[in-house]
Amino acid sequence: MVLSLTIASPYSEATLFNFFFIFGRRLFQLFPKGFAQDEVQVIVLSLIALSSALSGTFLVLRKKAMVANSLAHTVLLGIILSFVLVGSKGEVFSLTIPKLILGAFIAALCTTFATEFLHKKFRLQEDASIGLVFTAFFAVGVVLATLLSRNSHLGIEAIMGNVDALHRSDIRVAFYLFLFNVTLLFLFFRPLEIVAFDTLLAQNMGISFLFFDYLMMFQTALTAVGAFQAVGAFLFLSFLVAPVLTARFFTHRLKPLLFLASILGVVAASISVALSRHVITVYQIPLSTSGLSSVILGLFFFLGLLYHMRAKH
C-alpha cells in the first residue's frame, strides 16, 4: 500500500462540523498531496477500532472480558521489558513491531498460564485468579515505567498513548493489524461462532477450546501492540469491549454485532479527533484524543443502555 507524505494540516482552524466537511471533501479527492496529521489520526484510530471490534466481540461473547482486561494491563509489562532489553534510542516508541510483538506475546502467555495455574492447581475462582495476576503484573509494569521514565519518554504515553506522535507509517501498521484480524475471522469464523454460542455442540464436534483460547489471547495481545502508540496499553480496553457491549443492546446476531461494533468504534474515533481539533481551535485547550475516544465510547454505552431500558418497558 503506497502512502503519501504527511502535509501541513488544512484543519488548523476547523470547528467540529467543519472538520467533517473538510475531511469528506479531501476523502472524495483521495487526499491530494498526502495525509494531514489529523487524517492520520482518524485513519489509525479507525483501523484500531475495527481490529478491536473483531477481536473483542468473541471475547465478550465467551465471557472473557476480564481476561481481555488482564491482557490490556499485562501487555504493558511485556512492552516495557522489550524496551529494557533491546531499546536503543531512549524511547519506547523506537522499538520495532517484531520486538513489541515478542514482548507482548510473552506477557500474554505468562498471563494466561499464571491465570490457569492459579485457577486449576490452587482452585481459585477464575475471576479471582485473573484479578490477582493482572494487578501483580500491571503493578510491576507501572513500577518499571516510573523508574525508566526518569531518563526516557516512558510513562503516561505508555498507558494512554500519544496520537500526536503518529505519522504515515503508523497507517501501514494499523492496516496490517486490521488485515490480520480479518484473516483470522475469515479462516475461523464458523468454529469461533460455535464456541461462542454453543459450547456443547463445540465439544461434540471436537473443537479445541484450548486452541481458540490461546488464539484469542495472541490476537488480543497483538491488537494491543498495534494500538499501543495511539491509545496506550490502558485505554485500549475501551476500544476492545465498549463497542461490543453497546452493540449487544441492539442485536444478538453475530454478523450484525460485528458490523455495528465496528461502526461504533470508527464513529467514536472520528468524533474524538474532530472534537479535539474543535476544542483547541475555539478554546485553545489541548485534550487527549485517545481519552476523548474512551469517553465517547462510554457515552455510546450509556445511550445504548437507556434505549435498552426504554425498549423493555
C-alpha positions in Angstrom: 0.0 0.0 0.0 1.6 3.3 -1.1 1.1 6.2 1.2 1.7 9.9 0.5 3.7 12.2 2.7 2.1 13.9 5.7 1.3 17.5 4.8 0.5 20.7 6.7 -2.9 20.4 8.3 -5.8 22.0 6.5 -7.8 21.6 9.8 -5.8 24.2 11.8 -8.9 26.4 12.2 -11.6 23.8 11.8 -14.5 23.5 14.2 -16.4 20.3 14.9 -18.7 20.2 11.9 -16.3 22.0 9.6 -13.8 19.2 10.3 -16.0 16.6 8.8 -16.8 18.8 5.8 -13.1 19.2 5.1 -12.4 15.5 5.7 -15.2 14.4 3.4 -14.1 16.7 0.6 -10.5 15.5 0.9 -11.6 11.9 1.1 -13.6 12.3 -2.1 -10.4 13.8 -3.7 -8.4 10.8 -2.3 -6.3 13.1 -0.1 -4.5 15.3 -2.6 -0.8 16.0 -1.8 -0.8 13.4 1.1 -2.3 12.9 4.6 -2.6 15.7 7.1 -1.8 14.8 10.8 -5.5 14.9 11.7 -6.2 12.5 8.9 -3.5 10.1 10.0 -5.1 10.1 13.5 -8.6 9.4 12.1 -7.4 6.6 9.9 -5.2 4.9 12.5 -7.8 5.2 15.3 -10.5 3.9 13.0 -8.4 0.9 11.9 -7.6 0.2 15.6 -11.3 0.4 16.4 -12.1 -2.1 13.6 -9.4 -4.6 14.8 -10.5 -4.2 18.4 -14.2 -4.9 17.4 -13.3 -8.0 15.5 -11.3 -9.5 18.4 -13.3 -8.0 21.2 -16.6 -9.4 20.0 -15.7 -13.0 20.6 -14.0 -12.2 23.9 -17.2 -10.6 25.2 -19.4 -13.4 23.8 -17.2 -16.0 25.5 -17.4 -14.0 28.8 -13.6 -13.4 28.6 -13.8 -9.6 29.0 -11.9 -9.9 32.3 -9.2 -11.8 30.5 -9.0 -9.0 28.0 -8.8 -6.6 30.8 -5.9 -8.6 32.3 -4.1 -8.7 28.9 -4.6 -5.0 28.3 -2.8 -4.3 31.5 -0.1 -7.0 31.5 0.9 -6.3 27.9 2.4 -3.1 29.3 4.9 -5.2 31.2 5.9 -7.1 28.1 6.4 -3.9 26.1 8.5 -2.4 28.9 10.6 -5.5 29.3 11.2 -5.3 25.5 12.3 -1.7 25.9 14.6 -2.6 28.8 16.3 -5.5 26.9 16.5 -4.2 23.4 15.5 -0.4 23.4 18.3 1.7 21.9 17.1 5.3 21.4 15.7 6.1 24.9 12.1 5.9 23.7 9.7 3.0 24.0 8.2 4.0 20.6 11.6 3.4 18.9 11.1 -0.3 19.3 10.3 -2.2 16.1 7.0 -4.0 15.8 8.6 -7.6 16.0 10.2 -6.7 19.3 7.0 -5.3 20.7 5.1 -8.3 19.4 7.6 -10.7 21.1 7.3 -8.8 24.4 3.6 -8.7 24.3 3.3 -12.3 23.3 5.5 -13.4 26.2 3.4 -11.3 28.6 0.2 -12.8 27.2 1.5 -16.3 27.5 2.6 -15.7 31.1 -0.7 -14.1 32.0 -2.7 -16.9 30.5 -0.5 -19.6 32.1 -0.4 -18.0 35.5 -4.2 -17.5 35.5 -4.9 -21.1 34.5 -2.3 -22.4 37.0 -3.9 -20.5 39.9 -7.4 -21.5 38.8 -6.8 -25.2 38.3 -3.9 -26.0 40.7 -4.9 -23.8 43.6 -8.6 -23.9 42.9 -9.1 -20.2 43.0 -12.1 -18.8 41.2 -11.3 -17.7 37.7 -12.1 -14.0 38.3 -10.0 -14.1 41.5 -7.0 -15.6 39.7 -7.4 -13.1 36.8 -7.6 -10.2 39.3 -4.5 -11.4 41.2 -2.4 -12.0 38.1 -3.2 -8.8 36.2 -2.8 -6.5 39.2 0.5 -8.0 40.1 1.9 -7.9 36.5 0.5 -4.4 35.9 2.0 -3.1 39.2 5.4 -4.4 38.1 4.9 -2.7 34.7 4.0 0.6 36.4 6.9 0.5 38.7 9.3 -0.2 35.8 7.6 2.6 33.8 8.1 5.0 36.7 11.8 4.1 37.1 12.5 4.3 33.4 10.6 7.5 32.7 13.3 9.4 34.6 15.6 9.2 31.7 13.3 8.3 28.8 10.0 9.1 27.2 8.2 6.3 29.0 5.3 6.8 31.5 1.9 8.4 30.8 2.4 7.8 27.0 2.8 4.1 27.6 -0.5 4.0 29.4 -2.6 6.4 27.4 -0.7 6.6 24.1 0.0 9.8 22.1 -1.9 10.3 18.9 0.1 13.4 18.2 3.2 11.2 17.7 1.5 9.2 14.9 2.8 9.5 11.3 2.0 8.0 8.0 4.0 4.7 8.7 1.5 4.0 11.5 -1.3 3.8 8.9 0.6 0.8 7.4 1.0 -0.9 10.8 -2.7 -0.4 11.7 -3.8 -1.6 8.2 -1.7 -4.8 8.5 -3.1 -5.3 12.0 -6.7 -5.0 10.6 -5.8 -7.4 7.8 -4.5 -9.9 10.3 -7.8 -9.7 12.3 -9.9 -10.0 9.2 -7.9 -13.0 8.0 -8.4 -14.8 11.3 -12.1 -14.1 11.2 -12.3 -15.4 7.6 -10.4 -18.6 8.5 -12.0 -19.5 11.8 -15.4 -17.8 11.6 -17.5 -20.9 11.9 -15.7 -22.6 14.8 -15.4 -19.2 16.6 -19.2 -18.8 16.2 -19.9 -22.3 17.5 -17.5 -21.9 20.5 -19.1 -18.5 21.3 -22.8 -19.6 21.2 -23.0 -23.4 21.7 -20.2 -24.9 23.8 -22.0 -28.3 23.9 -22.0 -28.5 20.1 -18.4 -27.4 20.0 -17.4 -30.2 22.4 -19.4 -32.8 20.4 -17.6 -31.6 17.2 -14.2 -31.9 18.8 -13.4 -28.2 18.6 -10.4 -27.4 20.8 -11.3 -24.8 23.4 -7.7 -24.5 24.5 -6.5 -23.7 20.9 -9.1 -21.0 20.5 -8.4 -19.6 23.9 -4.7 -19.2 23.1 -5.5 -17.9 19.7 -7.8 -15.2 21.1 -5.1 -14.3 23.7 -2.5 -13.9 21.0 -4.9 -11.9 18.8 -5.7 -9.6 21.7 -2.0 -9.2 22.6 -1.1 -8.4 19.0 -4.0 -5.9 18.7 -2.9 -4.3 21.9 0.6 -3.8 20.4 -0.8 -2.3 17.3 -2.9 0.1 19.4 0.0 0.9 21.8 1.3 4.1 20.1 -2.2 5.6 19.6 -4.1 4.7 22.8 -1.5 3.0 25.0 -1.9 -0.2 27.0 -4.7 1.2 29.3 -7.3 2.9 27.1 -7.1 0.0 24.6 -9.6 -1.9 26.7 -12.3 0.6 26.0 -11.9 0.0 22.2 -11.9 -3.7 22.9 -15.1 -4.1 24.8 -17.2 -0.9 24.9 -18.4 -1.0 21.2 -19.3 -4.7 21.6 -21.2 -4.2 24.8 -23.1 -1.3 23.3 -23.9 -3.2 20.1 -25.4 -6.0 22.1 -28.2 -3.7 23.2 -29.4 -3.6 19.6 -28.6 -7.1 18.2 -27.6 -10.6 19.4 -26.8 -12.0 15.9 -23.1 -12.4 15.3 -22.6 -10.7 11.9 -24.7 -7.6 12.7 -22.9 -7.5 16.1 -19.5 -7.4 14.4 -20.7 -4.8 11.9 -22.3 -2.5 14.5 -19.4 -2.7 17.0 -17.0 -1.8 14.2 -19.2 1.2 13.1 -19.4 2.5 16.7 -15.7 2.3 17.2 -15.0 4.1 13.9 -17.5 6.8 14.7 -16.1 7.3 18.2 -12.6 7.6 16.8 -13.6 10.1 14.2 -15.6 12.3 16.6 -12.7 12.3 19.1 -10.2 13.7 16.6 -12.7 16.3 15.3 -13.7 17.3 18.9 -10.1 17.6 20.0 -9.4 19.9 17.0 -12.5 21.9 17.7 -11.6 22.5 21.4 -8.1 23.5 20.6 -9.3 25.8 17.8 -12.1 27.5 19.8 -10.8 27.4 23.4 -7.1 26.8 22.9 -7.3 23.8 25.3 -5.3 20.6 24.3 -7.2 17.5 25.1 -6.2 13.8 24.9 -7.7 12.4 21.7 -7.5 8.8 22.9 -9.1 9.9 26.2 -11.9 11.5 24.3 -12.4 8.3 22.3 -12.9 6.4 25.6 -15.3 9.0 26.9 -17.3 8.9 23.7 -17.5 5.1 23.7 -18.7 5.3 27.3 -21.3 7.8 26.3 -22.4 5.5 23.5 -22.8 2.7 26.0 -24.9 4.9 28.3 -27.2 5.9 25.4 -27.5 2.3 24.4 -28.4 1.3 27.9 -31.1 4.0 28.0 -32.5 2.7 24.7 -32.5 -0.9 26.0 -34.2 0.1 29.3 -36.9 2.1 27.4 -37.4 -0.7 24.8 -38.0 -3.3 27.6 -40.8 -1.1 29.0 
